[in-house]
Amino acid sequence: MDLSEKVNEYAETNGVTRDALADSLGMSRSSFFNKVRGSYEFSLSEAYALSRILGVSLDELHELAVA
């Protein structure tokens, strides 16, 4: 599973949109999607917040991002 799949799974399971996830991280929708796809990297604070939202460790988040 890669980061994009994990984000989609989380959104489906919890009934939230990816737009809402972007909002909760304080970034634009396009920035969020570019970072999830791997075009850009998350800052440490963004990665930490996303890991907390998805319920994974920073190590697990990194593994998802490079998968």
ZADO-766005 format. One record per residue: chain; x, y, z of N, C-alpha, C, O, CB in turn. Coordinates in steps of 0.02 Angstrom, whole numbers. Glycine has a CB too. Example, Ala and Ser with C-alpha at 12.3 -4.5 7.8 and 13.67 -1.06 7.14 Angstrom:
# ZADO-766005
A,660,-284,390,615,-225,390,660,-165,390,712,-166,423,565,-224,452
A,642,-112,354,684,-53,357,645,2,394,670,57,402,704,-30,286
***
This chain:
# ZADO-766005
A,43,-59,0,0,0,0,45,61,0,94,64,36,-49,0,62
A,27,111,-41,65,173,-41,26,227,-4,-30,215,20,82,195,-114
A,55,286,1,24,340,39,-43,361,11,-91,372,48,71,400,40
A,-48,364,-55,-111,383,-86,-167,334,-69,-223,354,-53,-103,388,-162
A,-151,270,-71,-200,219,-54,-220,223,20,-278,215,37,-173,148,-69
A,-171,237,63,-185,243,134,-230,303,148,-277,298,188,-119,250,174
A,-218,359,114,-260,418,122,-331,403,98,-379,421,131,-230,479,83
A,-336,370,40,-403,352,14,-439,306,61,-499,314,73,-396,320,-55
A,-404,256,88,-434,209,135,-459,245,198,-515,233,221,-384,154,155
A,-418,290,224,-437,328,283,-499,370,269,-546,372,309,-379,373,306
A,-499,404,212,-556,447,194,-620,406,188,-672,427,213,-541,483,127
A,-617,349,155,-676,306,148,-700,281,215,-760,285,231,-661,247,103
A,-655,255,255,-672,226,319,-703,277,367,-749,261,405,-611,194,351
A,-677,338,365,-699,389,413,-748,439,385,-768,486,419,-639,425,438
A,-768,429,322,-819,472,292,-798,545,285,-839,590,293,-880,469,333
A,-734,556,270,-710,624,259,-684,629,188,-666,579,156,-655,643,310
A,-681,689,163,-654,699,96,-579,713,101,-554,733,153,-691,757,60
A,-545,703,46,-474,721,44,-466,797,50,-415,821,76,-441,695,-21
A,-515,834,27,-514,907,35,-514,925,109,-478,970,131,-575,940,0
A,-555,889,148,-558,901,220,-492,884,253,-470,918,300,-615,861,252
A,-458,831,229,-393,814,256,-343,870,241,-304,889,285,-367,747,226
A,-345,896,181,-301,952,163,-314,1012,209,-268,1044,234,-311,973,89
A,-378,1027,220,-396,1082,265,-369,1071,335,-344,1117,367,-472,1091,267
A,-376,1009,360,-353,994,428,-277,1001,435,-252,1011,490,-375,924,448
A,-242,995,379,-169,1004,380,-150,1076,364,-91,1094,366,-136,957,330
A,-199,1118,349,-187,1188,337,-153,1201,270,-113,1248,263,-145,1216,391
A,-169,1160,220,-139,1171,154,-192,1168,101,-248,1143,112,-85,1119,140
A,-175,1193,43,-222,1192,-13,-232,1121,-38,-190,1077,-26,-198,1238,-70
A,-286,1111,-72,-302,1046,-100,-247,1024,-148,-226,966,-147,-370,1048,-136
A,-225,1069,-192,-174,1051,-241,-108,1034,-208,-74,987,-229,-165,1108,-291
A,-88,1070,-156,-26,1054,-120,-31,985,-88,16,946,-91,-12,1107,-67
A,-88,972,-57,-98,907,-24,-92,850,-75,-57,801,-63,-166,905,10
A,-126,857,-131,-125,803,-181,-55,794,-211,-33,738,-223,-175,817,-236
A,-20,850,-223,49,844,-248,95,809,-198,138,770,-217,77,914,-264
A,85,823,-135,127,792,-83,108,719,-74,153,677,-64,119,829,-17
A,45,702,-77,24,632,-70,50,591,-129,70,534,-121,-53,627,-66
A,50,621,-188,75,586,-248,151,581,-249,179,543,-289,51,621,-311
A,185,619,-207,257,617,-204,292,669,-247,353,667,-253,280,550,-224
A,255,715,-276,286,768,-316,326,815,-272,376,843,-293,232,807,-355
A,303,825,-210,336,867,-161,336,829,-95,296,783,-85,302,936,-154
A,380,850,-50,383,817,15,343,857,67,339,919,63,456,809,38
A,315,822,115,283,853,172,337,882,217,391,853,224,237,803,210
A,323,939,248,367,964,300,361,917,360,315,876,363,350,1039,320
A,407,922,406,405,878,465,340,888,503,309,839,525,465,891,510
A,319,950,512,257,962,550,196,936,512,150,910,543,249,1038,564
A,196,942,446,140,915,406,140,839,409,87,808,416,146,938,333
A,199,809,404,204,735,407,181,710,475,145,660,480,276,712,394
A,201,745,528,179,725,595,103,729,602,72,683,627,212,769,649
A,74,785,579,1,793,583,-34,739,542,-84,711,564,-19,863,559
A,-9,725,482,-40,674,440,-34,605,471,-81,566,468,-9,674,370
A,23,591,502,32,526,534,-18,517,592,-44,463,602,104,517,560
A,-30,570,628,-79,568,684,-149,558,657,-188,519,685,-76,634,726
A,-166,591,602,-232,584,572,-242,513,547,-295,483,559,-241,633,514
A,-192,486,513,-198,418,484,-187,363,535,-202,305,521,-148,410,428
A,-162,380,594,-151,330,646,-91,286,632,-92,226,648,-212,288,653
A,-39,315,603,23,278,590,81,317,619,75,377,632,33,265,513
A,137,283,629,197,317,653,229,356,595,212,345,537,247,267,684
A,275,400,612,312,436,560,352,387,517,358,396,456,359,488,591
A,379,335,548,415,284,509,369,249,459,387,240,401,446,232,557
A,310,231,482,261,198,437,240,246,381,233,225,324,199,175,477
A,231,309,398,212,359,348,267,365,295,253,368,235,199,427,381
A,329,366,318,385,369,270,386,307,225,397,314,165,452,375,308
A,375,249,253,374,188,213,318,190,161,328,168,104,365,127,258
A,260,218,180,206,225,132,224,273,76,206,263,18,143,248,168
A,259,326,94,276,378,46,327,354,-6,327,377,-63,303,439,81
A,371,308,14,422,285,-33,402,220,-67,439,194,-109,487,275,3
A,344,193,-50,321,130,-80,304,138,-152,284,89,-185,262,102,-42
***
